[in-house]
Amino acid sequence: MRAFCWACLLVSALALAFACGQTAAVKQLTAEELARLLEQPDKVFFLDVREPYEIRMLGSVKGYVNIPMSQLPARLGEIPRNKVIVTL
């Protein structure tokens, strides 16, 4: 598994919540919690907010939809509001 920056993940989640106008709590998932979510794909939306150059450098994660942070405000309509959003 490739390494990634936990601080970047948290900042991405906070920025997404702010951009969506949500006040829901941002939560860091444990491996067990993520495994449970993976068993319910219809309830989860996996969002990769990294920029294309970051994905080229670090690789992608299967199943994640890429909407770079720089495009997020213009593409909020692509993010479902009725699912748990897991960001990378």
URBEL-V759512 format. One record per pair of residues at least 24 apart in sequence whose C-alpha atoms are under 8 Angstrom apart, sorted by the first residue. I is the first residue (numbers start at 1). J is the second residue. D is the distance in Angstrom with one decimal. If there is no record, write none. Layout:
# URBEL-V759512
i	j	d
I	J	D
I	J	D
This chain:
# URBEL-V759512
i	j	d
2	58	6.9
2	59	7.8
3	58	8.0
4	58	8.0
9	87	6.8
9	88	5.5
12	49	6.7
12	69	7.6
12	87	7.0
12	88	7.4
13	87	6.1
16	72	7.7
19	72	7.7
19	73	6.4
20	76	7.0
42	83	7.9
43	82	7.7
43	83	5.0
43	84	6.3
44	83	5.1
44	84	4.8
44	85	6.0
44	86	7.1
45	79	7.7
45	80	7.3
45	83	6.1
45	84	6.1
45	85	4.9
45	86	6.2
46	85	5.9
46	86	4.9
46	87	6.0
46	88	7.9
47	85	6.8
47	86	6.0
47	87	4.7
47	88	6.3
48	87	5.6
48	88	4.7
49	87	6.9
49	88	6.2
50	88	7.2
